[in-house]
Amino acid sequence: MPDKKMVDARCPHCGKNLMDETQISRETTVHLLAKQSWGEQFHLYLSSIWGNFKTKTVPEQKIEKGEKLELYCPHCKEELPKFHDSCMCGGKIYQILNKLGLFGNVFFCSTVGCRWHKMQNEQIPTGKTPSGV
């Protein structure tokens, strides 16, 4: 799915919008909270362009390739749902919703530098439905 832009990203827990005006490559970003293994927390902004793996951190944070992060919603502070399998690199695979109500799922690995990600249109049963659906 090269050269595609996410225009909607939602927390699967609270249903709130994760899109942010902070820019990477002159485009809006997906805003998450991240936590490093030793507990350091920061805001993480992911490019909204499919296949662009650039990120920003606030405050500026040194994150090393191969580091495994925990990812949370910046609104409800809940850890994003994790897919039951791990990535081939050993990282957690997290989920966000691409279109609230249509169950367009985006899955991505939380290991810094890993480029595994996919979109899936069918709903994955997690036992939780975003509010407002």
Secondary structure per residue as TSV (DSSP state, phi and psi in degrees):
chain	resnum	aa	ss	phi	psi
A	1	M	-	360.0	53.8
A	2	P	T	-66.8	150.9
A	3	D	T	60.3	27.3
A	4	K	-	-105.4	144.9
A	5	K	B	-115.3	134.3
A	6	M	-	-77.3	126.3
A	7	V	-	-109.4	-7.2
A	8	D	-	-144.8	127.6
A	9	A	-	-142.1	127.5
A	10	R	B	-127.9	149.1
A	11	C	-	-72.8	128.5
A	12	P	T	-67.2	-16.0
A	13	H	T	-86.4	-56.5
A	14	C	T	-103.1	-12.6
A	15	G	-	78.3	2.4
A	16	K	-	-76.8	154.1
A	17	N	B	-69.1	131.5
A	18	L	-	-99.7	-3.5
A	19	M	E	-71.8	144.4
A	20	D	E	-139.1	150.7
A	21	E	E	-74.5	-12.5
A	22	T	E	-56.6	135.2
A	23	Q	E	-111.2	144.9
A	24	I	E	-131.4	129.4
A	25	S	T	54.8	39.4
A	26	R	T	61.8	25.6
A	27	E	E	-131.2	156.4
A	28	T	E	-62.8	167.9
A	29	T	E	-128.0	169.0
A	30	V	E	-98.1	123.8
A	31	H	E	-100.3	124.9
A	32	L	E	-133.1	162.8
A	33	L	E	-98.5	141.2
A	34	A	E	-126.3	150.5
A	35	K	E	-133.6	130.2
A	36	Q	-	-82.5	165.5
A	37	S	T	-59.5	-26.7
A	38	W	T	-93.9	8.6
A	39	G	S	99.9	-5.9
A	40	E	-	-66.5	127.6
A	41	Q	E	-112.8	148.7
A	42	F	E	-160.9	166.3
A	43	H	E	-86.0	132.9
A	44	L	E	-119.1	128.4
A	45	Y	E	-114.8	124.3
A	46	L	E	-105.6	142.9
A	47	S	E	-58.3	142.1
A	48	S	S	-88.8	-1.1
A	49	I	B	-87.6	121.8
A	50	W	T	-61.5	122.6
A	51	G	T	95.1	-6.2
A	52	N	-	-97.0	115.5
A	53	F	-	-100.5	18.6
A	54	K	-	-72.2	147.1
A	55	T	E	-136.7	162.8
A	56	K	E	-131.0	150.0
A	57	T	E	-126.5	145.6
A	58	V	E	-137.9	123.9
A	59	P	S	-62.5	162.4
A	60	E	-	-53.8	127.1
A	61	Q	-	-129.8	135.5
A	62	K	-	-82.2	117.8
A	63	I	-	-122.5	131.3
A	64	E	-	-93.8	146.0
A	65	K	T	-57.2	133.3
A	66	G	T	93.8	-13.1
A	67	E	-	-69.3	138.0
A	68	K	B	-102.2	123.8
A	69	L	-	-105.9	152.9
A	70	E	E	-98.3	140.7
A	71	L	E	-122.1	137.4
A	72	Y	E	-133.1	156.9
A	73	C	-	-73.3	133.5
A	74	P	T	-73.4	-11.4
A	75	H	T	-93.6	-58.8
A	76	C	T	-94.0	-9.3
A	77	K	-	67.3	10.1
A	78	E	-	-78.8	144.0
A	79	E	B	-65.7	136.8
A	80	L	-	-61.6	150.2
A	81	P	-	-60.2	142.0
A	82	K	B	-108.8	137.9
A	83	F	-	-67.7	147.5
A	84	H	S	-63.8	-26.9
A	85	D	S	-94.7	153.8
A	86	S	-	-90.7	160.8
A	87	C	-	-69.3	161.4
A	88	M	T	-59.7	-24.5
A	89	C	T	-83.0	-6.4
A	90	G	S	97.0	-4.1
A	91	G	-	-79.8	165.2
A	92	K	-	-78.0	142.3
A	93	I	E	-102.2	116.9
A	94	Y	E	-102.2	161.1
A	95	Q	E	-125.5	138.6
A	96	I	E	-130.5	160.9
A	97	L	E	-93.2	135.6
A	98	N	E	-87.8	-38.5
A	99	K	E	-135.8	108.5
A	100	L	T	-56.0	126.7
A	101	G	T	92.7	-22.1
A	102	L	T	-101.4	-5.4
A	103	F	T	55.2	40.4
A	104	G	E	-79.0	109.3
A	105	N	E	-97.2	139.8
A	106	V	E	-116.9	126.6
A	107	F	E	-115.3	140.1
A	108	F	E	-153.8	152.3
A	109	C	E	-82.5	143.9
A	110	S	-	-95.3	7.8
A	111	T	B	-81.3	126.5
A	112	V	T	-60.4	125.6
A	113	G	T	94.6	-16.1
A	114	C	-	-77.5	136.1
A	115	R	-	-106.4	14.0
A	116	W	-	-72.7	129.3
A	117	H	E	-163.1	156.4
A	118	K	E	-158.1	160.3
A	119	M	E	-112.0	145.9
A	120	Q	E	-143.0	128.9
A	121	N	-	-83.7	-26.7
A	122	E	S	-83.4	155.2
A	123	Q	-	-73.0	138.5
A	124	I	-	-104.3	121.4
A	125	P	-	-66.9	122.5
A	126	T	-	-122.7	-8.1
A	127	G	S	85.5	-3.4
A	128	K	-	-123.5	135.5
A	129	T	-	-118.4	131.4
A	130	P	-	-58.3	145.8
A	131	S	T	-62.1	146.2
A	132	G	T	87.5	0.6
A	133	V	-	-98.8	360.0
